[in-house]
Amino acid sequence: EMCVICQSRPRDASIIHGRSGHQVCCMHCAEKLKAHKKKCPVCRRKIHFVVKNFL
């Protein structure tokens, strides 16, 4: 599936907050969200860190 933000790269990152996370965007967009102190696009919680997923 493609990134919900840029629609041009595969979903390869998890946005982690607390004990859970969401995999809805690419690493590039996830890092931009974190750098700009944005919230998770799914649940609006503060992003603690992002993780690259290798599937």
C-alpha positions in Angstrom: 0.0 0.0 0.0 1.1 3.6 -0.6 1.8 6.4 1.9 -1.4 8.2 2.9 0.5 11.5 2.9 2.5 11.6 -0.3 0.8 8.8 -2.3 4.1 8.1 -4.1 6.1 5.8 -1.8 5.2 2.5 0.0 4.2 2.5 3.6 7.5 1.4 5.2 7.5 3.3 8.5 5.7 2.9 11.8 4.8 6.0 13.9 5.2 5.0 17.5 3.4 6.7 20.4 3.3 5.0 23.8 3.0 1.3 23.5 1.4 1.3 20.1 1.9 2.7 16.6 0.5 3.1 13.1 1.9 2.1 9.8 0.3 4.5 7.3 3.1 6.4 5.7 6.6 6.2 4.2 9.8 6.8 6.2 10.3 10.1 4.5 6.9 11.5 5.5 7.1 10.0 9.0 10.4 11.7 9.6 9.1 15.0 8.4 6.1 14.7 10.7 8.3 14.0 13.7 10.8 16.8 12.8 7.9 19.4 12.5 6.4 18.1 15.8 3.2 17.0 14.0 0.9 14.4 15.5 0.0 10.9 14.3 -2.3 11.3 11.2 -4.5 8.4 12.5 -5.0 9.2 16.2 -3.5 12.6 16.6 -1.2 11.5 19.5 2.3 12.9 19.9 4.9 11.0 17.9 7.6 9.6 20.2 9.7 8.1 17.4 9.5 6.5 13.9 10.7 3.0 12.9 11.6 1.8 9.4 9.8 -1.5 8.6 11.5 -4.1 6.4 8.9 -6.5 5.0 
